[in-house]
Amino acid sequence: MLNLKQSFALLSLAAVMFSAACNRPSIPTAPAQMAQDPNAQTPPRVLKQVQPDFPKNLWGKPGAVAVMAVVGIDGKVGDTKVVSSPHPELNPLAVNAVKQWQFDPARKDGKPVPVTITVNVAFQPPAANQAVGAAASAPTAKK
């Protein structure tokens, strides 16, 4: 059993860790890896990533929307489909943002090829002094 000092120390450590987790940036700062698509020797690379708005009236419904998207040979996003979502209200926000993304297309034998990727768009209420918005993870190519 923990004494009062140990309990306080443990509670303080938990509060610091929680605070650090809540204050991390919502947008990834390092490029994430994509799974290799069998149709491509070189996966698509994000050139422009649009973050969706996260309206204040939906802050009570945080979560991540998984969007499957086809990246064409021109690097533009074509067909999209919501794969999973915690709240239907977030779906059009995520899809509209992903459709604005631009890529250097995937390549096979040096030639651009279309690929299907999955993008997770996270919606979290902003912490104090942070901009309103959502974060999207780097896409992963579908195998």
C-alpha positions, 0 to 999 in steps of 0.5 A: 500500500502506498503512503501519502507521499508516494500517492502524491508523487504518483498522482503528480507524475500522472498529471505531468504525463497527462499534461504533456500528452495533451499539449503535444502538437496535433499535426505530425511533425515528422514524415510518417511511413506508408505501407508499400503498395504492390502496384507501386515500387515508390509510394505516393508522397504528400505534397499538400495536406489540408487540415479539416475544420473542427467546428466548436459544436462538434468538440464533444465528439472527438475521434478519428475518421479513416478515409480510403482514397485513390491517388491518381497518376496526376497526384490528385485524390479521386474516389474516397470512401469512409472506412470507419468513423466515430461520428457521422457528422465528422465524415464530410469534414474529413472527406472534403479535406482529403480530397484537397490533398495533392501527391507526387504519385506512386510509381512503378518502373518509373511511371506514375501508377494509381494507388489506394491509400488510407488516411486517418483524420483525427478530430480533437478539441484544441488545447488552450492557446492552440489553433482550431482544427484537426490533424491527419496522419500520413496516409498508408497504402492499401495492400 
